[in-house]
Amino acid sequence: MPETRTILLTVGLVGAAFCWLLLVMPEGAKLTRLQSPLRRRVWRLLGVDGARVALVQTDLDWLPLRVWIAGRISAAVVVALVTYWLFQLWVLAGLALVGSYQLTGWALELQRRRVQLARHRALLDAIRYGAAVMSRAGNVLQMLSALADHGPWPARRPFKRILDAVQQSRGSVGLADAIEQVRRQLSDPMFDDIALALALHERRGSRLVPALETLATDWDQTLGLQREAKALRAGVEASVLILTLLPFLFLLFLKSLAPALLAPFHSPLGESLFALAIAWMVLGYRVLQQMSAPPLEERVSFAQEAEP
């Protein structure tokens, strides 16, 4: 039995090292036909694409994506080693590895929602303020300058980026192109709508003030629906967290009071039954996680490449 565990541990470490090489390999590097789809699967398994968007939307774009993924994996490995040191169960250590990795990702997602909600409220006020400035000044650059200098604090950053991109380029980057650059960097659905209204006004000469007023009305209703949906998801999210932590707390309580009750789990049959129970629990956890997940936010595509 110890030899089997050693072999499984060695295979697991080699597989983890190979997946890590696929993760940190530069995107421009040449990949074989096998490596390219395998890398995409590893990225999907580790949630790399979702983590990239979450870091940007949480205003953590200064943190490299690979550092964040490496930190999550390192923390998960430490938790797994501590779990094995306490219970001497490889199955439970594997569960701790996966569970702690998921919990850190869930913590980032909760922070992303909180920051995005504050940004949306600020952007909603910025839309109203921008419509008022535009109705008086009639100039987009003056409106953007007012939003960057005197708009709501959480919403000033994207408008300041637009102005900086235009000014630093010295005429080589137009206003519409600067808006598109910032839109791609921010990855926010509400700012997508604002950027679309600004780009249409800049390129097609559409009326901006009515468009901003319509956006303010629509997003005010959308934020109200999001608050109601958040209240409905709160119970399911609490259940997901409890189901993740409760098995570890129960086993830790059992280990401290009656360690002999855990002896059957150290046999091959006991570990197999324990693994089956954990697999069933993980399945239920995934179902509850999907139930508590907010709906996907569709983003606007400008399709600039199709324009003459």
Backbone torsions as a table, in degrees:
resi	resn	phi	psi	omega
1	MET	NA	-44.5	176.6
2	PRO	-60.5	-36.3	179.0
3	GLU	-64.5	-39.5	178.5
4	THR	-62.6	-42.6	179.0
5	ARG	-63.7	-39.1	178.6
6	THR	-63.5	-42.5	178.5
7	ILE	-63.4	-45.5	179.7
8	LEU	-62.7	-40.1	179.0
9	LEU	-64.6	-41.7	179.4
10	THR	-64.0	-45.3	178.6
11	VAL	-61.6	-40.9	178.8
12	GLY	-63.7	-41.4	179.2
13	LEU	-67.1	-40.4	177.9
14	VAL	-64.6	-42.2	178.1
15	GLY	-64.6	-39.6	177.8
16	ALA	-65.3	-39.4	178.3
17	ALA	-65.7	-39.6	178.2
18	PHE	-65.3	-42.3	177.5
19	CYS	-64.0	-36.5	178.8
20	TRP	-67.3	-37.7	176.2
21	LEU	-63.0	-40.0	176.5
22	LEU	-65.7	-31.3	-178.4
23	LEU	-73.6	-44.9	-174.0
24	VAL	-87.3	-6.7	179.8
25	MET	-63.4	132.9	-179.6
26	PRO	-57.4	146.5	-176.6
27	GLU	-66.8	-25.7	-179.4
28	GLY	-83.5	-5.1	-177.7
29	ALA	-69.7	150.4	179.2
30	LYS	-76.8	130.1	-179.1
31	LEU	-118.4	147.4	175.2
32	THR	-74.7	171.7	-179.8
33	ARG	-63.7	-28.0	178.9
34	LEU	-80.7	-39.7	-175.1
35	GLN	-69.8	-36.3	-175.2
36	SER	-63.4	-53.5	176.5
37	PRO	-66.8	-32.3	178.0
38	LEU	-64.8	-39.3	178.0
39	ARG	-64.3	-41.1	178.5
40	ARG	-62.7	-38.1	178.4
41	ARG	-66.9	-40.0	177.9
42	VAL	-64.3	-42.6	178.1
43	TRP	-61.5	-41.3	179.1
44	ARG	-67.3	-38.9	179.6
45	LEU	-65.2	-40.1	-179.6
46	LEU	-84.2	-5.3	179.8
47	GLY	68.0	39.8	-174.4
48	VAL	-68.1	-46.6	-177.3
49	ASP	-63.7	-43.5	177.7
50	GLY	-64.9	-37.0	178.4
51	ALA	-66.6	-36.3	179.1
52	ARG	-62.2	-47.6	179.4
53	VAL	-66.1	-40.4	-178.7
54	ALA	-64.2	-39.4	178.7
55	LEU	-63.8	-40.5	179.3
56	VAL	-67.1	-45.0	-177.4
57	GLN	-73.0	-16.1	176.9
58	THR	-94.9	7.6	-177.7
59	ASP	63.0	31.0	175.4
60	LEU	-111.3	31.3	-179.6
61	ASP	-67.4	-12.7	175.2
62	TRP	-74.4	-16.6	-179.2
63	LEU	-89.4	118.8	179.5
64	PRO	-60.4	141.7	-178.1
65	LEU	-60.6	-41.6	-178.6
66	ARG	-65.7	-33.4	177.2
67	VAL	-66.4	-40.9	179.3
68	TRP	-65.0	-46.0	179.4
69	ILE	-64.2	-41.3	178.9
70	ALA	-64.2	-38.9	177.6
71	GLY	-64.7	-41.0	177.7
72	ARG	-63.5	-43.9	-179.6
73	ILE	-65.9	-42.1	180.0
74	SER	-62.9	-44.3	178.2
75	ALA	-62.9	-40.0	178.9
76	ALA	-64.9	-39.4	178.8
77	VAL	-65.2	-41.9	178.8
78	VAL	-62.2	-43.8	178.4
79	VAL	-62.7	-40.1	179.2
80	ALA	-64.7	-41.1	179.2
81	LEU	-65.8	-41.2	177.6
82	VAL	-64.2	-40.2	179.1
83	THR	-63.6	-42.5	178.4
84	TYR	-67.2	-35.7	178.4
85	TRP	-64.7	-32.6	-179.2
86	LEU	-79.6	-43.5	-169.5
87	PHE	-112.2	-13.9	-179.0
88	GLN	57.3	39.5	179.3
89	LEU	-127.1	116.9	180.0
90	TRP	-67.2	-35.6	-179.6
91	VAL	-63.5	-43.2	179.5
92	LEU	-68.9	-34.9	176.4
93	ALA	-64.6	-40.1	176.1
94	GLY	-64.0	-39.7	176.2
95	LEU	-63.4	-40.1	177.6
96	ALA	-64.4	-36.7	178.1
97	LEU	-61.3	-50.5	-178.6
98	VAL	-69.6	-42.4	-177.2
99	GLY	-65.0	-42.7	179.9
100	SER	-68.4	-35.2	176.4
101	TYR	-64.1	-41.3	178.6
102	GLN	-68.2	-36.9	-178.6
103	LEU	-66.8	-39.1	177.6
104	THR	-66.3	-38.0	175.1
105	GLY	-66.1	-37.5	178.4
106	TRP	-67.1	-37.6	176.9
107	ALA	-62.2	-41.3	176.4
108	LEU	-63.7	-38.8	179.9
109	GLU	-65.3	-41.1	177.2
110	LEU	-63.2	-41.1	177.0
111	GLN	-65.7	-37.4	178.4
112	ARG	-62.6	-43.7	179.3
113	ARG	-63.0	-41.0	-178.8
114	ARG	-65.5	-45.9	-179.8
115	VAL	-66.7	-40.9	-179.0
116	GLN	-66.5	-36.9	177.4
117	LEU	-64.2	-42.9	176.7
118	ALA	-63.8	-39.8	179.1
119	ARG	-66.1	-40.1	-179.9
120	HIS	-64.4	-40.2	177.1
121	ARG	-63.6	-40.9	178.9
122	ALA	-68.0	-40.1	178.3
123	LEU	-65.5	-34.2	176.7
124	LEU	-63.5	-44.1	175.4
125	ASP	-65.4	-35.5	179.4
126	ALA	-66.6	-36.8	177.6
127	ILE	-61.9	-45.2	179.6
128	ARG	-65.6	-41.9	178.7
129	TYR	-65.9	-40.9	178.9
130	GLY	-65.2	-37.9	177.6
131	ALA	-64.1	-38.6	178.7
132	ALA	-67.0	-41.2	178.9
133	VAL	-67.1	-41.9	-178.5
134	MET	-65.2	-36.7	179.4
135	SER	-66.1	-26.5	179.2
136	ARG	-91.7	-45.6	-174.7
137	ALA	-86.5	-41.0	-178.8
138	GLY	74.3	15.9	-178.3
139	ASN	-128.4	128.7	-176.4
140	VAL	-66.7	-41.9	-178.9
141	LEU	-63.4	-38.9	176.2
142	GLN	-65.0	-38.7	177.4
143	MET	-64.2	-44.7	179.7
144	LEU	-64.7	-38.1	177.3
145	SER	-64.5	-40.8	178.1
146	ALA	-65.1	-40.0	178.7
147	LEU	-68.2	-36.8	-179.8
148	ALA	-71.7	-30.5	-176.0
149	ASP	-99.1	-35.6	-171.9
150	HIS	-126.9	3.5	179.3
151	GLY	-75.2	178.8	176.1
152	PRO	-55.6	137.7	-171.8
153	TRP	-57.1	-47.8	-178.7
154	PRO	-66.2	-15.7	-177.0
155	ALA	-102.9	1.8	-177.0
156	ARG	-74.2	-32.5	-171.4
157	ARG	-57.7	-50.1	-178.2
158	PRO	-64.5	-36.7	179.5
159	PHE	-70.2	-34.2	175.7
160	LYS	-67.0	-36.7	177.3
161	ARG	-63.5	-39.0	179.2
162	ILE	-62.2	-47.5	179.9
163	LEU	-64.5	-40.1	179.2
164	ASP	-64.3	-39.1	179.9
165	ALA	-64.7	-38.1	179.6
166	VAL	-71.6	-43.8	-175.8
167	GLN	-71.9	-39.6	-177.9
168	GLN	-73.2	-23.9	180.0
169	SER	-78.0	-17.3	-179.8
170	ARG	56.4	45.1	175.1
171	GLY	93.6	-11.5	-179.2
172	SER	-76.4	-22.2	178.7
173	VAL	-116.4	121.9	178.7
174	GLY	-76.4	170.0	-178.9
175	LEU	-64.3	-41.7	-179.9
176	ALA	-64.2	-39.1	178.0
177	ASP	-67.0	-38.7	177.2
178	ALA	-64.7	-38.8	177.8
179	ILE	-62.8	-41.8	179.4
180	GLU	-66.0	-39.2	178.2
181	GLN	-61.6	-47.0	-179.6
182	VAL	-67.1	-35.9	178.9
183	ARG	-61.2	-42.1	179.5
184	ARG	-68.7	-35.6	179.6
185	GLN	-69.6	-40.1	-174.1
186	LEU	-77.0	-35.0	178.2
187	SER	55.3	46.8	-178.3
188	ASP	-120.6	128.5	-176.6
189	PRO	-65.0	-33.5	179.3
190	MET	-69.8	-41.6	177.5
191	PHE	-68.7	-26.0	173.7
192	ASP	-56.9	-44.7	-179.9
193	ASP	-66.0	-41.2	178.1
194	ILE	-63.8	-44.4	-180.0
195	ALA	-63.9	-37.3	178.6
196	LEU	-64.2	-42.6	178.1
197	ALA	-63.7	-41.8	179.2
198	LEU	-66.6	-41.4	-178.7
199	ALA	-67.2	-40.3	178.1
200	LEU	-65.1	-38.3	177.3
201	HIS	-65.8	-38.5	-177.0
202	GLU	-73.6	-37.3	-174.5
203	ARG	-94.2	-37.7	-174.9
204	ARG	-107.3	-8.9	-178.9
205	GLY	73.8	25.7	179.7
206	SER	-71.1	159.9	-178.4
207	ARG	-74.8	123.9	-172.5
208	LEU	-87.0	-39.5	-175.2
209	VAL	-62.0	-49.2	176.9
210	PRO	-60.5	-36.0	179.2
211	ALA	-64.8	-41.4	179.0
212	LEU	-67.4	-39.1	178.5
213	GLU	-65.3	-38.2	176.6
214	THR	-66.1	-41.6	176.9
215	LEU	-60.9	-41.7	179.9
216	ALA	-61.7	-42.5	179.6
217	THR	-66.1	-46.3	-178.0
218	ASP	-64.5	-44.4	-177.3
219	TRP	-73.8	-25.6	173.7
220	ASP	-63.6	-42.2	176.9
221	GLN	-69.0	-38.4	-180.0
222	THR	-63.8	-42.9	179.2
223	LEU	-65.3	-35.2	175.8
224	GLY	-64.0	-41.2	177.0
225	LEU	-66.8	-36.4	178.1
226	GLN	-64.9	-37.6	177.3
227	ARG	-64.3	-41.1	177.7
228	GLU	-65.7	-41.3	178.6
229	ALA	-65.3	-36.5	178.1
230	LYS	-62.9	-39.9	178.2
231	ALA	-65.3	-35.9	179.4
232	LEU	-72.4	-31.2	-179.3
233	ARG	-82.9	-11.4	-173.7
234	ALA	-60.7	-42.3	-179.2
235	GLY	-64.7	-41.2	-179.9
236	VAL	-68.0	-40.0	178.9
237	GLU	-64.2	-39.0	176.3
238	ALA	-63.7	-37.4	178.4
239	SER	-65.7	-38.9	177.9
240	VAL	-61.8	-44.5	-179.8
241	LEU	-65.5	-40.7	-179.8
242	ILE	-66.1	-43.3	-179.8
243	LEU	-66.4	-25.4	178.0
244	THR	-76.8	-40.6	-174.2
245	LEU	-91.5	-26.8	-172.8
246	LEU	-61.2	-43.0	179.6
247	PRO	-59.6	-39.8	179.1
248	PHE	-67.3	-41.3	178.7
249	LEU	-65.5	-39.9	179.3
250	PHE	-65.3	-44.8	-179.7
251	LEU	-68.1	-35.4	176.8
252	LEU	-65.9	-39.7	176.3
253	PHE	-64.1	-41.7	179.5
254	LEU	-67.8	-37.0	179.2
255	LYS	-64.3	-38.1	-178.1
256	SER	-75.5	-30.6	-175.9
257	LEU	-95.8	-45.2	-176.6
258	ALA	-141.4	79.7	-178.6
259	PRO	-62.2	-24.6	-178.0
260	ALA	-65.8	-23.9	-179.7
261	LEU	-69.7	-17.9	178.8
262	LEU	-90.4	-4.5	-177.7
263	ALA	-60.3	-40.5	-179.9
264	PRO	-60.3	-25.0	-178.5
265	PHE	-75.1	-11.1	179.7
266	HIS	-86.3	-7.5	175.9
267	SER	-84.0	160.0	179.1
268	PRO	-57.6	-42.3	179.1
269	LEU	-66.8	-40.3	179.1
270	GLY	-64.6	-41.5	178.1
271	GLU	-65.6	-36.0	179.0
272	SER	-66.5	-45.3	178.5
273	LEU	-65.4	-38.2	178.6
274	PHE	-65.5	-39.2	177.4
275	ALA	-65.3	-38.5	177.4
276	LEU	-64.2	-41.9	177.8
277	ALA	-64.2	-39.8	179.3
278	ILE	-67.1	-39.5	178.0
279	ALA	-61.7	-40.0	177.1
280	TRP	-65.9	-38.8	178.4
281	MET	-66.9	-40.4	178.9
282	VAL	-64.3	-37.4	177.2
283	LEU	-61.4	-45.2	176.5
284	GLY	-64.5	-35.6	177.4
285	TYR	-63.5	-42.0	179.9
286	ARG	-65.6	-38.4	178.2
287	VAL	-64.0	-46.0	178.3
288	LEU	-65.6	-34.9	178.7
289	GLN	-65.3	-40.2	177.4
290	GLN	-68.0	-34.3	177.7
291	MET	-66.9	-35.9	-177.4
292	SER	-86.1	-9.4	-177.8
293	ALA	-72.1	138.1	177.4
294	PRO	-70.4	159.4	178.1
295	PRO	-63.9	149.6	-179.8
296	LEU	-67.1	138.0	-179.0
297	GLU	-93.2	116.6	179.5
298	GLU	-78.7	133.3	-178.1
299	ARG	-104.0	156.7	-176.9
300	VAL	-85.4	136.5	174.4
301	SER	-111.9	124.9	-176.5
302	PHE	-77.7	-24.1	-178.9
303	ALA	53.7	50.8	-177.7
304	GLN	-68.1	-26.2	-178.4
305	GLU	-66.5	-18.6	-179.8
306	ALA	-85.4	-10.0	-177.9
307	GLU	-82.9	149.2	-179.7
308	PRO	-69.2	NA	NA
